[in-house]
Amino acid sequence: MLLAADAAETAHAGIAPDQLQLFEKNIRPVLVKDCYKCHADYSRE
């Protein structure tokens, strides 16, 4: 799954686990709900 791969790459980029958890819990859901339908790569097809 792409999201899991992104999370794994981010963990190696020096982001603290608590920051990653905050992003996954509070920020990613907003992006999915409000942004991805227009701004994701697949929307350009």
Secondary structure as GFF3:
##gff-version 3
##sequence-region A 1 45
A	DSSP	alpha_helix	2	12	.	.	.	ID=ss1
A	DSSP	alpha_helix	17	22	.	.	.	ID=ss2
A	DSSP	pi_helix	23	27	.	.	.	ID=ss3
A	DSSP	alpha_helix	28	34	.	.	.	ID=ss4
A	DSSP	alpha_helix	36	39	.	.	.	ID=ss5
A	DSSP	three_ten_helix	41	44	.	.	.	ID=ss6
###
